[in-house]
């Protein structure tokens, strides 16, 4: 299987999503509207999944 580098937009969104999840978990920042909808663990998981999918699929 050939791996591709993710688009810059995909990479930035995935890293931002993971970073926000980590910062919320460490209580460095707080986004009350986001904390009511989704747990920090899932934000980090979505970020990692976005990076993985960006490497697998060329169009992402």
C-alpha positions in Angstrom: 0.0 0.0 0.0 1.4 3.4 -1.0 1.2 6.1 1.7 0.5 9.7 0.7 1.2 12.9 2.6 -2.1 14.6 3.7 -3.2 17.9 2.4 -2.1 20.9 4.4 -5.7 21.7 5.3 -6.3 18.1 6.5 -3.1 18.2 8.5 -3.8 21.5 10.1 -7.4 20.6 11.1 -6.2 17.2 12.5 -3.4 18.8 14.5 -5.6 21.6 15.7 -8.3 19.2 16.8 -5.8 17.0 18.7 -4.1 20.0 20.3 -7.4 21.5 21.5 -8.3 18.1 23.0 -4.9 17.9 24.9 -5.2 21.5 26.1 -8.7 20.9 27.4 -7.7 17.7 29.2 -4.7 19.5 30.9 -7.0 22.4 31.9 -4.9 24.9 30.1 -7.9 26.2 28.1 -11.6 25.8 28.4 -14.3 25.9 25.7 -17.6 25.4 27.6 -19.7 24.8 24.5 -17.3 22.3 23.1 -16.8 20.5 26.4 -20.6 19.9 26.7 -20.6 18.2 23.3 -17.5 16.0 23.2 -14.8 14.7 25.5 -11.2 15.7 25.1 -10.2 12.0 24.4 -12.5 12.0 21.3 -11.0 15.2 20.0 -7.5 13.7 20.2 -8.8 10.5 18.6 -10.5 12.4 15.8 -7.2 14.3 15.2 -5.2 11.0 14.9 -7.8 9.4 12.7 -7.7 12.5 10.4 -3.9 12.2 10.1 -4.2 8.4 9.4 -6.9 8.9 6.8 -5.0 11.7 5.2 -2.0 9.3 4.7 -4.1 6.5 3.3 -6.3 8.4 0.9 -4.7 10.6 -1.7 -7.8 12.9 -2.1 -8.0 13.8 1.6 
